[in-house]
Amino acid sequence: MTIKREVCCLVLLVSAFDPIASAKRPIYQRGNLIEVSPKYIESPAPVAGAILPPPQILIGYSFEIQVGIFTYSVDAAICCPLRSNYKLEWAANDAIEFRFDKEKMFVKRPNGKELTARLRKVTQATSNLSSSAPSPASVPRFGPFLERAEHGKTVPLGIDFLRADHMCLRLAADLGAADFFDNLRARKTTNGTKFSKGTYVVETFPENLTVRIIAELGACTLRESAPGGGNSPRNVHLDEDFMRSVIFEGAWKQGFDEKVADLGPLTEGRIPNPTPLSSYSDWWKYEFEVRSKGVSLNDALIIVLQSPDGRMLARFSARLPNGL
């Protein structure tokens, strides 16, 4: 009897601390469905040479979900394909609920069940951006990187990572120029890389470019805290004072030749978390205008983040046609 009682108590104790055994109801976020598009595939024709077109089978949805100033572009799959006469579950302007579990996303159906979904991108409205500190918010590290909603195609400048004590700083940067990079094509020739837009040859950058750096500052994960988990500069404290005092320098480089790039600050400060998963990180954005009139498209742009005492802590670069 004693052994059975101890085993029973052990089972109860394990169950009490087992997150599965004590699972709570999932917590959903709520958004407005701006656009919904059903996804179909054509089923094989039942008879060879049939006159009627093959029936379509519903396999999922594409959603545009608005939450505040952000729009989530989402694909959701139906587990069991359904015939085209199936009644669609959503329409534009419906309210919709969704949740994130680590790297997974789920959309709540009207019947209370869930569809497995995938977040493709997050876009942000260009006005009414709050500069106040974000509430403890959220993200799968470090993505999805925020896409520009109305600024045309951008060119990635890369990512970097810093660690100091128990704090980690994750950085991602991109380069924009209204619609300049849209439909810009590059081809290699015996005289180097040539660029064009349609039938027009393009040799230089426009008068101004915009560099944007998004930074996430928060406690390191166990993986990031491991030895070799990133650049660990000495005598650097990753905190709010550090984020407000960093210095950015730029340079244009072609071969061994290098010249200073003229940077003009546009915006700097905290931003609301641009991603949908919970974390206790602070998010910051730095934007610069780079004067680039007459600069060859074959020049590489280098952006360096420096500490207040002038030490290089992070480096970003772009050379076309990378990212086009």
C-alpha positions in Angstrom: 0.0 0.0 0.0 2.8 2.4 0.8 4.5 2.0 -2.6 1.2 2.6 -4.4 0.4 5.7 -2.4 3.9 7.1 -3.1 3.5 6.4 -6.8 0.1 8.0 -6.8 1.5 11.2 -5.1 4.4 11.3 -7.5 2.0 11.2 -10.5 -0.1 14.0 -9.0 3.0 16.0 -8.3 4.3 15.6 -11.9 0.9 16.5 -13.3 0.8 19.7 -11.2 3.9 20.9 -12.8 3.3 19.5 -16.3 2.3 22.4 -18.6 0.4 20.0 -20.8 -1.6 18.6 -17.9 -2.4 22.1 -16.6 -2.8 23.7 -20.1 -4.7 27.0 -20.1 -7.0 28.2 -22.8 -5.0 29.8 -25.6 -4.9 33.6 -25.6 -5.9 35.1 -29.0 -5.1 38.5 -30.5 -7.9 40.2 -32.4 -7.7 42.0 -35.7 -9.7 43.3 -38.6 -9.8 41.3 -41.8 -8.9 43.8 -44.5 -8.8 41.3 -47.3 -9.4 37.5 -47.6 -8.7 35.4 -50.7 -9.6 31.7 -50.9 -6.9 29.4 -52.4 -8.0 26.6 -54.8 -6.4 23.9 -56.8 -7.9 22.1 -59.7 -8.8 18.5 -59.2 -8.0 16.0 -62.0 -10.7 15.7 -64.6 -12.9 12.6 -63.8 -12.9 11.5 -67.5 -10.3 12.0 -70.1 -11.3 14.6 -72.6 -14.1 15.9 -70.4 -15.8 19.0 -71.8 -16.4 20.7 -68.4 -13.5 22.2 -66.6 -12.2 20.3 -63.6 -13.7 21.3 -60.3 -11.8 23.5 -57.9 -10.9 22.4 -54.4 -10.4 24.8 -51.5 -7.1 24.3 -49.8 -6.7 27.5 -47.7 -6.9 31.3 -47.4 -4.7 34.3 -47.7 -5.4 37.0 -45.1 -4.6 40.7 -44.7 -5.2 41.4 -41.0 -5.0 44.9 -39.5 -3.9 45.3 -35.9 -3.4 48.9 -35.0 -0.8 50.5 -37.3 0.4 47.0 -38.5 -0.9 44.7 -41.2 -0.1 41.0 -41.1 0.0 39.1 -44.4 -1.0 35.5 -43.5 -1.4 32.2 -45.3 -3.6 29.6 -43.7 -4.1 26.0 -44.8 -7.1 23.7 -44.5 -6.1 20.3 -43.3 -8.6 18.5 -45.6 -9.2 20.0 -49.1 -12.8 20.9 -49.7 -14.9 21.2 -52.8 -15.6 24.7 -54.3 -19.3 24.6 -53.1 -18.0 24.8 -49.5 -19.2 28.1 -47.9 -16.4 30.4 -47.2 -15.9 31.1 -43.5 -14.7 34.8 -43.7 -15.4 37.9 -45.6 -13.6 41.3 -45.8 -14.2 43.5 -42.7 -14.9 40.6 -40.4 -13.2 40.4 -37.1 -10.6 37.6 -36.8 -8.7 36.1 -33.9 -5.2 34.5 -34.1 -2.4 33.5 -31.8 1.3 32.6 -31.8 2.9 29.7 -30.1 6.7 30.0 -30.4 7.3 30.0 -34.2 3.9 28.8 -35.1 0.8 30.8 -35.9 -2.9 29.7 -35.6 -6.1 31.4 -36.9 -9.3 30.8 -35.0 -12.2 29.6 -37.2 -15.7 30.8 -36.6 -16.6 27.3 -35.3 -13.8 27.7 -32.6 -11.3 25.3 -34.2 -8.0 26.4 -35.6 -6.2 26.6 -38.9 -2.4 26.3 -39.0 -1.1 29.5 -40.6 2.2 31.2 -41.7 3.1 34.9 -41.3 4.6 36.1 -44.5 5.3 39.7 -43.7 4.4 42.6 -41.5 3.8 46.1 -43.0 3.5 49.3 -41.1 1.5 52.5 -41.8 3.8 55.4 -42.5 1.9 57.9 -40.3 1.0 58.1 -36.6 4.0 56.1 -35.5 4.2 56.2 -31.7 7.6 57.0 -30.2 6.6 55.9 -26.7 8.1 52.8 -25.1 6.4 49.7 -26.3 4.6 47.5 -23.9 6.2 44.1 -23.2 5.5 42.8 -26.7 6.8 40.2 -29.0 8.6 38.5 -31.9 10.1 35.4 -33.3 13.8 36.5 -33.3 14.7 38.4 -35.5 11.9 38.3 -37.9 9.8 38.8 -39.7 11.7 42.0 -40.6 9.3 44.9 -41.1 8.6 45.6 -44.7 8.0 49.2 -46.0 4.3 49.5 -46.9 4.6 52.6 -49.2 8.3 53.1 -50.0 8.9 50.6 -52.7 11.5 47.8 -52.8 14.4 47.9 -50.4 17.9 46.4 -50.4 19.0 44.5 -47.3 22.1 45.8 -45.6 22.4 42.7 -43.4 22.1 41.9 -39.7 24.4 42.0 -36.7 24.4 41.0 -33.1 26.0 42.3 -29.8 26.1 40.8 -26.3 27.1 42.4 -23.1 26.6 40.6 -19.7 23.0 39.2 -19.9 21.7 41.7 -22.5 21.6 41.1 -26.2 21.2 43.6 -29.1 19.9 42.3 -32.4 20.1 44.6 -35.4 18.8 44.5 -39.0 19.2 47.2 -41.7 17.9 48.0 -45.1 18.3 50.6 -47.8 15.4 52.4 -49.6 14.9 55.0 -52.2 11.2 55.4 -53.0 10.6 53.3 -56.1 14.2 53.5 -57.4 15.0 49.8 -56.8 11.7 48.6 -58.3 12.4 46.8 -61.6 16.1 47.8 -61.4 18.0 45.0 -63.3 21.7 44.2 -63.3 23.8 42.2 -65.8 27.4 41.3 -65.9 29.5 42.5 -68.9 33.1 42.4 -69.8 33.3 46.0 -68.5 31.6 45.3 -65.2 28.0 45.2 -64.0 25.5 47.3 -65.9 22.2 48.5 -64.6 18.9 49.3 -66.3 15.2 50.0 -65.8 13.3 48.9 -68.8 15.1 50.3 -71.8 16.9 53.0 -69.8 20.5 52.6 -68.6 21.1 53.7 -65.0 24.6 54.4 -63.8 24.2 56.3 -60.5 22.1 56.3 -57.3 19.3 58.9 -56.9 20.0 62.1 -55.0 19.1 60.6 -51.7 18.8 57.2 -50.1 17.3 56.1 -46.8 19.0 53.8 -44.4 16.8 52.2 -41.7 18.1 50.2 -38.8 15.7 48.2 -36.6 17.1 47.1 -33.2 15.8 44.7 -30.6 17.3 45.1 -27.1 16.4 42.5 -24.5 17.7 39.7 -22.2 19.8 37.0 -24.0 18.3 33.6 -24.6 20.2 30.6 -23.3 21.6 30.0 -26.8 22.8 33.5 -27.1 24.4 33.4 -23.7 26.6 30.4 -24.6 30.3 31.1 -25.3 30.8 32.3 -28.9 27.2 33.5 -29.1 28.0 36.8 -30.6 30.2 39.9 -30.4 30.9 40.8 -26.8 32.6 44.2 -26.5 34.2 45.1 -23.3 33.0 48.0 -21.1 29.7 48.3 -23.0 26.4 48.3 -21.2 23.4 47.6 -23.4 20.8 49.9 -22.0 18.6 52.9 -22.9 21.5 55.3 -22.4 23.6 53.2 -24.9 20.8 53.2 -27.4 20.5 57.0 -27.3 24.2 57.6 -27.5 25.4 55.3 -30.4 27.0 56.9 -33.4 26.6 56.0 -37.0 29.2 56.6 -39.7 29.0 55.8 -43.5 31.3 55.3 -46.4 31.2 54.6 -50.1 33.7 51.9 -51.2 34.8 50.7 -54.7 37.8 48.4 -54.7 40.4 49.8 -52.4 39.0 53.4 -52.7 36.8 54.7 -49.9 35.2 58.0 -49.3 32.9 59.3 -46.5 29.2 59.0 -47.0 27.2 62.0 -45.9 24.6 60.9 -43.4 21.7 63.1 -42.2 19.6 61.8 -39.3 15.8 61.5 -39.9 14.3 59.7 -37.0 15.6 57.9 -33.9 13.9 56.4 -30.8 11.8 53.7 -29.5 9.0 52.1 -31.6 6.2 49.7 -30.8 7.2 46.1 -31.3 6.6 45.5 -35.0 6.1 41.7 -34.6 3.3 39.6 -33.1 5.0 37.3 -30.5 5.5 38.2 -26.8 8.9 39.2 -25.4 10.3 41.7 -23.0 12.4 43.5 -25.5 12.7 47.2 -26.3 12.5 48.1 -30.0 14.3 51.0 -31.6 14.5 52.5 -35.0 17.2 54.7 -36.6 16.7 56.3 -40.0 19.3 58.3 -42.0 19.2 60.1 -45.3 22.3 59.3 -47.3 23.3 61.9 -49.9 24.1 59.9 -53.0 23.8 62.2 -56.0 26.3 61.0 -58.7 27.5 58.0 -56.7 28.1 55.0 -59.0 25.8 52.0 -58.6 28.9 49.9 -58.5 30.0 51.5 -55.2 29.2 49.6 -51.9 27.6 51.5 -49.0 29.1 50.8 -45.6 27.3 51.7 -42.4 29.1 51.4 -39.1 27.6 51.6 -35.6 30.1 53.0 -33.0 30.1 53.3 -29.3 30.3 56.8 -27.8 34.1 56.4 -27.4 34.5 55.6 -31.1 34.8 51.8 -31.1 33.2 50.0 -34.0 30.5 47.6 -32.7 28.5 46.6 -35.7 28.8 46.9 -39.5 26.3 46.8 -42.4 27.0 46.8 -46.1 25.3 46.6 -49.4 26.6 46.2 -52.9 24.3 45.9 -55.9 22.9 43.7 -57.4 22.7 41.9 -54.0 19.1 42.1 -52.8 17.7 43.2 -56.2 
